[in-house]
């Protein structure tokens, strides 16, 4: 172990509030789920919706296809973001249940959150991830 590693602060757990703050700032994340009989990961841009009575949820738009089909069969998912600066790095994982929503009032509220898909294809379906577990960690990056 070199001197730089010995001087670094150990990995630290993030509070749930810190995790949600980082989730809200992240421009995109990855959703992991079973899709087409295999585990797969899909990048999505998302927003954190804090307006509901049950606490924050993650909302994203998608198109009809494998991802959406599998979400209607198996609701359990993991959502992950990470990031870094010159001095530190972090990772946040949300485990929970995903469900498509299509009630007009819910869609209007979701549209007001300002999420715009990055991909040029039509993303006319809405999905909400309700968390069952949220955890994260951060650590100082080694200096070179």
N, C-alpha and C positions, 0 to 999 in steps of 0.2 A: 504494500500500500504506500503510495507516495504522500508527501507532506500535504499536498493540496486536499486529498481526500480526508486525511485525519483532521484537518482544520474545519471542514464543512459541518454545518449543523445537520443532525439526522433528519430523515424524512418526517414530516409533520402531518397529522390528520387535519383536514379542514372541517370547520363546523358546518352544519347543514345550511346555515344562513350564508356562509362563504361559498358553499357549493352552488346555491341558487343564484348568488350574485354573479359568479363566473359563468354559469349557464346562460344567464340573461345577456351577458356581454359577448358570448361566443357567436361568431357569424354562422357557424354550421356545426353539425355533430354527426355521429354515426349511429345508426340503429342496427343492432344485431338480433337476428331472429332465425327461426327455421323457415326456409323458403325452397319450395320445389324438392323437398326431401333432404335438403342439405342446410347446414348452418351458413348464413350469408350475412354480409354487412353492407348497408346502403348509406351513402352520404346524403344528408338532408339539411337544408337550411330551416331554421325553426325560430320560434319565439317562446318565451315563458309567459304564461297567462296566470296572473295572480288575482284575477277578479272573482274567482269562484269561491264558494264557502268551504270547500274541502282542502284548501291550500293550493300551492302552485302546481301547474301541470305544464307539460311541453306540448306544443301544437305545431304541426307541419302540414304542408299540402303535398299531395301526390297524385299520380294518375292511376287509372285502372291497370292492373297487371299483377305480376307474381307477388310483389310486396304486399299490396292491398289484399289480394286473395288469401295469402297466408295469415294476415292479421285477423281476418274474419274467422279463421279456423283455430289458430293458436294465438292467444292474446298476450302471452308472456314475452317480454322483450327486455333488452338492455340498451341503454342510450349512453354514449360516451363522448366527452369533449376533452381536449387537452390544449395546452398552450405553454408559451415560454417567453421569457425576456432574456436580456443579457445575463441576468443574475440568478433567475430561478425558473422552475418549470412546475406544472401542475397537471393533474388528471382528475376528472370527475366522472363517476358512473352513477346512472339512475337505473334501477331495476323496477319494472312495473308492468302494468297492463295497458295495451293499446286498443283503442276502439275507434272505428270510423264514426263520425257524426254528420248528420245531414238535415237536422231541423233548421228551418230558416232563421230563427232567432239566434241559434248557436253560431251559424255561419256568419251572420251579420256581425256578431260580437268578435268572432275570429278575424274577419276581414278588417275590423277596426284596429286590430293589433299591428297591422302594417306589414304582414309577411308577404313577400313577393318571391315566387320561385326564381331561382337563378337559371335553371334549364329552360330552353326555349319551348319545349313541349307543354301542352296544356296540362295543368295540375289542378283539376277541378274537384278533387276529393280531399276531405279534411280528416285528420287523425289527431287524437289526443292520447298522450301517455300519462296515466295517473300513477304516480310513484308509490312503490311499496318499500323502497330502500334508496337512500341517497348517501353517497360517501365520496370523499375525495382526499387527495394528498398533495403535498407540495414539498419541494426540496430545492436547496441551493445548487446551482450549476457549478461545475468545476471551472476555475479560471485557467486560462492557458497562457 
